[in-house]
Amino acid sequence: MTLTLSACECGRADCTERLGLDPGEWQAIHADGSRAVAPGHTSGAADEVVVARRSGYWVVQGADAVEEASWQSFPASDPPPWAAV
């Protein structure tokens, strides 16, 4: 299994956490609009739900969990971090 470092998708402008995910995990998380965040990096938004707690990261869902301005930097439709640009 090859791990790739991905940025935490919590939406905090000052967050520098990196998450180790393999390409299959990354694709599965983003397939339904979920995000991968560092443990504890939830926003507290009413519609945000932690759907899985995995070693080194949590999977969260919720459209209002991140302000639109910060979400623009890493929407779920972005290519995976290991994809050639």
TIBAMI-318445 format. One record per residue: residue in one letter; x, y, z of N, C-alpha, C in turn. Coordinates in steps of 0.05 Angstrom, whole numbers, plus 5000, padded with zeros to 4 digits. Example, Ala and Ser with C-alpha at 12.3 -4.5 7.8 and 13.67 -1.06 7.14 Angstrom:
// TIBAMI-318445
a526448865156524649105156526449345156/s525749555142527349795143525850015157/
***
This chain:
// TIBAMI-318445
m501749775000500050005000501850255000/t501450434981502950684979501350904993/l502551035012501251255026502151515013/t500251695009500751964998499952165019/l501552365023500852575042498852765029/s496652805042494552985032494153195054/a493353435046492753645065490153585079/c490053655105487553635120485453815106/e483053715104480953865090478953995109/c479954085132478254205153477354485145/g478854615128478154885120479355115136/r480755045157482055255173484455365158/a484555625156486655755140489355695152/d489555655178492155615191492855315195/c491255135184491854845188494054755169/t495954625180498254515164498454215167/e496454085178496453795182496553645156/r498053425155498253255131497152985139/l495752855121494452595126495652385107/g496152155117497151935100494851765090/l494351775064492151615052493251475028/d492251235022492951114997490951204976/p491651184951489951294929487051184930/g486750924937484050814938482350934961/e483650984984482251115006481351394998/w483151544986482551814978480151824959/q480151644939477951634920475351564933/a475451364951472951274964471851494982/i473551644996472551865013471252074997/h472452154975471452374959469152294940/a468752044936466651954917463852044925/d463352074951460652154959460752434972/g462852584967462952864977464052895005/s465052675016466252685043468952815042/r470052885065472752995067474352855088/a476952855085478752745105479952975122/v479752945148480853155166482553025187/a484353185199485853085221483953035245/p484552845261482852795284482353045301/g479853105307479153335322478753585306/h479253575279478953815263476153855251/t474153805267471453855258470754145264/s468854245249468154525251466054585273/g464454385280462254425298459754515284/a459754525258457354605243455154395248/a452654485249450454315256450154075237/d450854115211450453895192452953735187/e455053785202457553635198457353375215/v458053145203457952895216460552745211/v461652635233464052455230462852185223/v463452085199462351825190464351595194/a466851655199468851445204471251575218/r472351415237474851495250476851285243/r478851365228480951175219483551265231/s485451085229488151145240489351385226/g489651605240490951845229489052045216/y486551985212484652175201481752095206/w480052285204477152235206475852305179/v473652175173472152235149469652385158/v469152615146466852785154465152855129/q462652895134460752985114459353225125/g458453395107456853635115457553865097/a455553965082456054185063456654445076/d455654495100456154755113458454745133/a460054535132462154495152464554685147/v464854785123467154955117466155195102/e467155435109466355675095466955645066/e465255755049465555735020468355835011/a469356045022471856155013474155965017/s474255825040476455645045475955385030/w473555305027472855055013473855064984/q473955294972474755324944477555224939/s479255214960481955134956482354824954/f480254674962480554384960477854244959/p476154314939473554174937473953884930/a471953724937472153434932472653364903/s471953544885472253494856475153534847/d476953644864479753674856480953404850/p482953404833484353154827485853064852/p486252804855487752704878490552834879/p491652854903494252994906496552864891/w496252604884498452474870498152494840/a496052614830495552624801497352834789/a498252774765499952964750498353204743/v499553434745498153684739498953784712/
***
